[in-house]
């Protein structure tokens, strides 16, 4: 994601201001990227109404899609007049997440932008969780706000790979954060949750002959120092201002949201991996726990070589 040349946006037609439409068009203006705008026009009640003939339902669906297409084209017209290359499409489908992923695979955009949605309980909607796990392109989930600007970006890194992320993912996260920061001339910050010395290890060390509490404390300090040096190296390679590096001891689901709040970050950039079975329950829960605790926009990136298994979405 060294440069953003193509932005694809899955937009809501019931959100007149703010959100994914404004963010996607703002990024396109600032970067010169071409823009693909998608509206998903699915209406469950219309599609599955048993009281009308199939021909009647089909005509109603066609009229509904035509109305949405006219609405979208009206919004795209001023953008085209500005000189932005815009493609518009209305899709009738019962699975938004599957269609967004299919679109990302077909068009290979540098960035997918979507309105963040809340589920029936507190937290993200199921479609957003599926996209965070399966979308092959960098995915930005946008909260409604009066203006689309970004002033501070936080990249959540794991230089020790303590939380189960692939080794190359930190570079991908930092590259994506730099790309957005450059577009908005925003401050780039880095956050890292330092893994504490495992309690059981300290307990066994203290039980070993000659290993008192002072030795355990020395081991703890060395453990933290090693992590600090690893982050310092990663930030130096990424040309991050040392004043914008935030490293705290604790778990990511506690540390990263606290940094987001403290620096008032507008965008959190983090890596997500799609695991199956027990591995997903153990490793995938880290990103999910962080996301459940932040209120800012989120940009999720995948490791190199990620392959989306979106066809399994129908079973989730």
C-alpha positions as CSV (number, residue, x, y, z in Angstrom):
1,X,0.0,0.0,0.0
2,X,2.8,2.4,-0.9
3,X,0.3,4.6,-2.8
4,X,-3.5,4.7,-3.1
5,X,-4.5,4.7,-6.7
6,X,-7.9,3.0,-6.5
7,X,-10.4,3.4,-3.7
8,X,-13.6,1.2,-3.6
9,X,-16.4,2.3,-1.3
10,X,-19.4,0.3,-0.1
11,X,-21.8,3.1,0.9
12,X,-25.1,3.4,2.6
13,X,-27.9,5.2,0.8
14,X,-29.5,6.2,4.1
15,X,-26.5,8.2,5.4
16,X,-26.6,11.6,3.7
17,X,-23.6,13.1,5.4
18,X,-20.3,11.7,6.7
19,X,-19.3,8.1,6.7
20,X,-17.7,6.1,3.9
21,X,-18.9,8.2,1.0
22,X,-17.3,11.3,2.3
23,X,-14.1,9.5,3.4
24,X,-13.7,7.7,0.1
25,X,-14.2,10.8,-2.0
26,X,-11.9,12.9,0.2
27,X,-9.1,10.3,-0.2
28,X,-9.7,10.3,-4.0
29,X,-9.5,14.1,-4.2
30,X,-6.3,14.2,-2.1
31,X,-4.5,11.3,-3.7
32,X,-5.8,11.5,-7.3
33,X,-7.1,7.9,-7.0
34,X,-9.9,6.6,-9.1
35,X,-13.1,5.8,-7.3
36,X,-15.5,2.9,-7.4
37,X,-18.8,3.5,-5.6
38,X,-21.1,0.5,-4.7
39,X,-24.5,0.5,-3.2
40,X,-26.1,-2.7,-2.0
41,X,-29.8,-2.6,-2.6
42,X,-31.0,-5.8,-1.0
43,X,-34.5,-5.7,0.5
44,X,-35.4,-9.0,2.3
45,X,-39.1,-8.2,2.5
46,X,-39.3,-7.4,-1.3
47,X,-37.3,-10.4,-2.3
48,X,-39.1,-13.1,-0.3
49,X,-42.7,-11.8,-0.4
50,X,-44.9,-14.9,-1.0
51,X,-48.1,-12.9,-1.8
52,X,-47.1,-11.7,-5.2
53,X,-46.3,-13.4,-8.5
54,X,-42.6,-13.8,-9.4
55,X,-43.0,-11.4,-12.3
56,X,-44.4,-8.7,-10.1
57,X,-41.6,-9.1,-7.6
58,X,-39.0,-9.0,-10.3
59,X,-40.4,-5.7,-11.7
60,X,-40.4,-4.2,-8.2
61,X,-36.8,-5.2,-7.7
62,X,-35.8,-3.8,-11.0
63,X,-37.5,-0.5,-10.2
64,X,-35.8,-0.4,-6.8
65,X,-32.4,-1.0,-8.3
66,X,-33.0,1.7,-10.9
67,X,-34.0,4.2,-8.2
68,X,-30.8,3.4,-6.3
69,X,-28.7,3.7,-9.5
70,X,-30.2,7.1,-10.2
71,X,-29.5,8.3,-6.6
72,X,-25.9,7.1,-6.9
73,X,-25.3,8.6,-10.3
74,X,-26.6,12.0,-9.0
75,X,-24.0,11.8,-6.2
76,X,-21.3,10.8,-8.6
77,X,-21.9,13.5,-11.2
78,X,-20.2,16.4,-9.2
79,X,-17.2,14.2,-8.6
80,X,-16.9,13.5,-12.3
81,X,-17.2,17.2,-13.0
82,X,-14.2,17.7,-10.7
83,X,-12.2,15.3,-12.9
84,X,-12.3,12.3,-10.6
85,X,-12.6,9.0,-12.4
86,X,-15.7,7.4,-10.9
87,X,-17.3,4.0,-11.5
88,X,-20.8,3.4,-10.0
89,X,-22.6,0.1,-9.4
90,X,-25.7,-1.0,-7.6
91,X,-25.8,-4.6,-6.5
92,X,-28.8,-6.7,-5.5
93,X,-27.5,-9.5,-3.2
94,X,-28.4,-10.9,0.2
95,X,-24.8,-11.0,1.6
96,X,-23.1,-7.6,1.8
97,X,-19.9,-9.1,3.1
98,X,-19.6,-11.7,0.3
99,X,-20.2,-9.0,-2.3
100,X,-17.6,-6.6,-0.9
101,X,-15.1,-9.4,-0.9
102,X,-16.0,-10.5,-4.4
103,X,-15.6,-6.8,-5.5
104,X,-12.2,-6.6,-3.8
105,X,-11.0,-9.7,-5.5
106,X,-12.2,-8.6,-8.9
107,X,-11.0,-5.0,-8.8
108,X,-8.0,-5.3,-6.5
109,X,-8.4,-1.8,-5.1
110,X,-5.7,-0.4,-2.9
111,X,-8.3,0.5,-0.3
112,X,-11.9,-0.6,0.5
113,X,-13.9,1.9,2.6
114,X,-17.1,1.0,4.3
115,X,-19.5,2.5,6.9
116,X,-18.9,0.8,10.3
117,X,-22.1,-0.7,11.5
118,X,-23.2,-1.8,15.0
119,X,-24.8,-5.1,15.6
120,X,-27.9,-5.9,17.6
121,X,-25.8,-6.0,20.8
122,X,-22.9,-3.6,21.6
123,X,-20.1,-4.1,19.1
124,X,-19.6,-4.4,15.4
125,X,-22.2,-5.9,13.1
126,X,-21.6,-9.5,11.9
127,X,-20.9,-8.3,8.3
128,X,-18.1,-6.1,9.5
129,X,-16.5,-8.9,11.5
130,X,-16.6,-11.1,8.4
131,X,-15.0,-8.4,6.4
132,X,-12.3,-7.9,9.0
133,X,-11.4,-11.6,8.8
134,X,-11.8,-12.2,5.1
135,X,-11.4,-9.0,3.0
136,X,-8.2,-9.4,1.0
137,X,-7.7,-5.6,0.5
138,X,-7.0,-3.0,3.2
139,X,-10.3,-2.3,4.8
140,X,-11.3,1.0,6.4
141,X,-14.4,1.0,8.6
142,X,-15.6,4.6,9.0
143,X,-17.7,6.0,11.9
144,X,-20.1,8.9,11.0
145,X,-18.5,12.3,11.7
146,X,-19.1,15.9,10.5
147,X,-15.9,16.0,8.5
148,X,-13.8,13.3,6.8
149,X,-10.4,14.7,7.9
150,X,-7.7,12.7,9.8
151,X,-5.2,14.4,12.1
152,X,-3.7,11.5,14.0
153,X,-3.0,7.9,12.9
154,X,-2.0,5.2,15.3
155,X,-0.3,2.0,14.0
156,X,-0.5,-0.9,16.4
157,X,2.7,-2.9,16.1
158,X,3.9,-6.2,17.5
159,X,7.6,-6.3,16.9
160,X,8.2,-9.4,19.1
161,X,5.3,-11.2,17.4
162,X,4.1,-12.1,20.8
163,X,0.4,-12.0,19.9
164,X,0.6,-14.5,17.1
165,X,0.9,-12.2,14.0
166,X,3.1,-13.1,11.0
167,X,6.5,-11.5,11.1
168,X,6.0,-9.3,8.0
169,X,2.7,-7.9,9.1
170,X,4.2,-5.0,11.1
171,X,5.8,-3.7,7.9
172,X,2.5,-3.8,6.1
173,X,0.7,-2.0,9.0
174,X,3.3,0.7,9.1
175,X,3.3,1.2,5.3
176,X,-0.5,1.6,5.3
177,X,-0.4,4.0,8.3
178,X,2.3,6.1,6.5
179,X,0.2,6.1,3.3
180,X,-2.9,7.6,5.0
181,X,-0.8,10.0,7.1
182,X,0.9,11.3,4.0
183,X,-2.5,11.9,2.3
184,X,-3.8,13.9,5.2
185,X,-0.5,15.4,6.5
186,X,-1.5,13.7,9.7
187,X,0.7,12.8,12.7
188,X,1.9,9.2,12.6
189,X,2.0,7.4,16.0
190,X,3.0,3.9,16.9
191,X,1.6,1.9,19.8
192,X,2.8,-1.4,21.2
193,X,1.6,-3.5,24.1
194,X,4.7,-5.0,25.8
195,X,4.2,-8.6,26.9
196,X,4.8,-9.0,30.6
197,X,7.1,-11.6,31.9
198,X,4.9,-14.7,32.3
199,X,4.0,-15.2,36.0
200,X,4.7,-18.9,35.9
201,X,8.2,-18.3,34.5
202,X,8.9,-15.8,37.3
203,X,7.6,-18.2,39.9
204,X,9.9,-21.0,38.7
205,X,12.8,-18.7,38.5
206,X,12.4,-17.7,42.1
207,X,12.2,-21.3,43.1
208,X,15.5,-22.2,41.4
209,X,18.6,-22.2,43.5
210,X,20.1,-18.8,43.8
211,X,17.3,-17.1,41.9
212,X,15.8,-14.6,44.3
213,X,13.4,-11.8,43.8
214,X,16.1,-9.5,42.5
215,X,17.0,-11.9,39.7
216,X,13.3,-12.2,38.7
217,X,13.1,-8.4,38.6
218,X,16.3,-8.2,36.5
219,X,14.8,-10.7,34.1
220,X,11.6,-8.8,33.9
221,X,13.5,-5.5,33.1
222,X,15.6,-7.3,30.4
223,X,12.5,-8.8,28.9
224,X,10.9,-5.3,28.6
225,X,14.1,-3.8,27.3
226,X,14.3,-6.4,24.5
227,X,10.8,-5.4,23.4
228,X,11.6,-1.7,23.6
229,X,14.7,-2.2,21.4
230,X,12.7,-4.2,18.9
231,X,10.1,-1.5,18.6
232,X,12.8,1.2,18.4
233,X,14.3,-0.7,15.4
234,X,10.9,-1.0,13.7
235,X,10.2,2.7,14.1
236,X,13.6,3.8,12.9
237,X,13.2,1.7,9.8
238,X,9.7,3.3,9.3
239,X,11.0,6.8,10.0
240,X,8.6,7.4,12.9
241,X,9.2,10.4,15.2
242,X,10.4,9.0,18.5
243,X,8.1,11.4,20.3
244,X,5.1,9.6,18.7
245,X,6.1,6.1,19.9
246,X,3.9,4.8,22.8
247,X,5.0,1.5,24.5
248,X,3.2,0.3,27.6
249,X,3.2,-3.0,29.5
250,X,0.0,-5.0,29.3
251,X,-2.2,-6.8,26.9
252,X,-3.1,-5.3,23.5
253,X,-6.9,-5.2,24.2
254,X,-6.2,-2.8,27.1
255,X,-3.1,-0.9,26.0
256,X,-4.0,-0.1,22.4
257,X,-7.5,1.4,23.2
258,X,-6.0,3.5,26.0
259,X,-3.4,4.9,23.6
260,X,-6.1,5.6,21.0
261,X,-8.0,7.6,23.7
262,X,-4.9,9.4,25.1
263,X,-3.7,10.7,21.8
264,X,-7.2,11.2,20.4
265,X,-6.4,9.1,17.3
266,X,-8.8,9.5,14.4
267,X,-7.7,6.2,12.7
268,X,-6.3,3.0,14.2
269,X,-4.3,0.8,11.8
270,X,-3.8,-2.8,12.8
271,X,-3.3,-6.3,11.3
272,X,-5.9,-9.0,11.3
273,X,-5.5,-12.7,10.4
274,X,-8.1,-15.2,9.5
275,X,-7.7,-18.4,11.5
276,X,-9.9,-21.5,11.7
277,X,-10.9,-23.5,14.7
278,X,-9.0,-23.2,18.0
279,X,-6.2,-21.0,16.4
280,X,-8.8,-18.4,15.4
281,X,-10.3,-18.5,18.9
282,X,-6.9,-17.9,20.5
283,X,-5.1,-15.6,18.0
284,X,-7.9,-13.9,16.2
285,X,-9.4,-12.8,19.5
286,X,-6.7,-10.2,20.0
287,X,-7.7,-7.9,17.1
288,X,-11.4,-8.5,17.9
289,X,-10.9,-7.5,21.6
290,X,-9.2,-4.3,20.5
291,X,-11.9,-3.4,18.0
292,X,-14.6,-3.9,20.6
293,X,-13.0,-1.2,22.7
294,X,-12.2,1.6,20.3
295,X,-14.5,4.3,18.9
296,X,-12.3,5.7,16.1
297,X,-12.1,4.6,12.5
298,X,-10.2,1.4,11.8
299,X,-7.9,0.4,8.9
300,X,-7.3,-3.4,8.9
301,X,-4.6,-4.9,6.8
302,X,-3.7,-8.6,6.0
303,X,-0.3,-10.3,5.9
304,X,1.5,-10.9,2.6
305,X,0.1,-13.9,0.8
306,X,-3.3,-13.8,2.4
307,X,-5.9,-15.7,0.5
308,X,-9.6,-15.0,1.2
309,X,-11.8,-18.0,1.8
310,X,-14.9,-15.9,1.3
311,X,-16.9,-18.8,-0.1
312,X,-17.2,-20.2,3.4
313,X,-19.0,-17.1,4.5
314,X,-22.4,-18.7,3.8
315,X,-21.6,-21.1,6.7
316,X,-20.7,-18.4,9.3
